[in-house]
Amino acid sequence: MAQMTMIQAITDAMRTELRNDPNVLVFGEDVGLNGGVFRATEGLQKEFGEDRVFDTPLAESGIGGLAVGLSLQGFRPVPEIQFFGFVFEVMDSISGQAARLRYRTGGKFNAPVTFRSPFGGGVHTPDMHADSLEGLMAQSPGVKVVIPSTPYDAKGLLIASIRDNDPVVFLEHMKLYRSFRQEVPEEAYTIPLGKADVKREGTDISIITYGAMVHESLKAAEELEKEGFSAEVIDLRTISPIDIETIIASVEKTGRAIVVQEAQKQAGIAANVVAEINDRAILSLEAPVLRVAAPDTVFAFPQAEAAWLPNYKDVIETAKKVLTF
């Protein structure tokens, strides 16, 4: 075991798969010699050469098209979209091409592409750099969407994503890149895609979340415990497909639930989770399922970011509404 930050775990996952499979290629804007804007690919070009880890022009549409084309030739591309706010430039490659390739060809071809990209607030980035746009991806059939919250999960999920035969959008919250360390195995391991993780057991309320909000929810759960409430925290890890079974098992145990996301409330992952709970476990509920989310506005400028983003206090306030209903 080694103590790793999330960014180190992500680099280690790519290094592992570059060694494991000669068809794995890593490319994107400044990912070669510079090692990427966050140094996620640092040292990989030196170890594996410019044919396997290389820079591209500053054109997300070109990166996406190259990735789809390479996947058709038997490669496993791992392209980096430098910030996920730029995903609109590559949407056709992801949702219009990679996502539909298996269906369109009757199973003859598939697109084993892992689109990596940083996102998320709390680090005072410029406009269009921090947006939580995972809801766009989750509504694209044929694409798996993965968002780790810990270094351990990041490595195991990224290796699983690269090995998966379907296109995967792998989103990395910028605030979590270097915020803490965790023991991570140095050897290869995988975490199944589409499987949630119960980060904290509880009996009174289920808090269902993902990404950086996992840590806000865990902090909220600790504070709620001081007041005599036992909160269970579920980390979705994969938001498409969602692990419905784990969610429903938790809700049937606790009878109460809230769903927490950093993204704006409208049309978000939280809304989908609430709908699934109501469809499958409404008779187990002792109170309505509520949501914690950002306001339905464009992402705030850095000066107002802290007031705009959800935090553990919002989670506590919403949980108490459900607990005392």
Summary of the structure (lengths in Angstrom):
residues: 325
radius of gyration: 19.4
end to end distance: 45.1
largest distance: 60.1
contacts: 1176
relative contact order: 0.12
helix: 42%
strand: 20%
